[in-house]
Amino acid sequence: MNDPYKNMLEMQQAMLEGWMNSTNQMMQYWKHLIELQERLMQHATFGRDHVEIDDGPSFTGKYGKRRFDIDPERDV
């Protein structure tokens, strides 16, 4: 005679294994997403760990043509 509890336990075990596999896959996707965001942030902040102090007007200065400089004779 078939044991109804055995079939029920096998079904619950199969559901638990499926749930664990899907949870594991979701956590791997989550970890991958966080690693991608970390690489993106490192790429975005690369070279910006110091403050660049401009040393005065020059062609290769921080602002290029230096159009943002204040000219006291012109802006009075």
N, C-alpha and C positions, 0 to 999 in steps of 0.2 A: 504494500500500500504506500502511496506517495505521502511524504511528510510535507504538509503545507508550510511549516515553519522553515524548512530547508530552502524551499523556493523563495520565500519571503526574504530570508537572510542573504541568499545569493543575489537577489535583485537589489537589496540595500547595499551590499558590498560593491556591486557593479556601479551603482549610482555614486557611492562614495569615491571609488577609484576615478570615475569620470569627473567628478567635482574637483578632486585633488589634481588631476592632470590639467584641467582648465585653469585652475588657480595658479598652478606652477607656470603655465604658459603666459598667463596675464602678468605675473610678477616678472617674468623675463622680458616681456614687452615694456613694462614700467621701468625696469632697470635700464633697458636700451634707450628709452626716451630720456631718462635723467642723464645718461652718459652723453647723449647728443646735445642736450641743453648745456651741459657743462663744457663740452667742446666749443659750442657756439659762443658761450660767454668768455671762454679763454681767448677765442679768436677775436672777439669784439674788444677785449681789453688789452690785447697784445700791443706793447709799445706805449701804453698810457699809464705806466706805473710811476712816471716822474712828471714833474711840472716843468714845462718849457718856459723859460724866461726870455723874453725878447730883448735883444741887445741894441735896439735902435733901428732907425729906418735903413733898410737895405733891399736890394732887388729880390734876394732870396729869403727875406724875413718871414716871420710867422704868418703874416697876413698878406703875403704876395705883394701886391701893388700898394698896400698900406692905405687903402681908401678910408679906413675907419679912424685914422689918426685925426687928432684935433689940431687945427691950424689956428692959433690965437689971433693972427692978423685977419684971417678971413671970417672966422666964426664970432667975431665980437658984435 
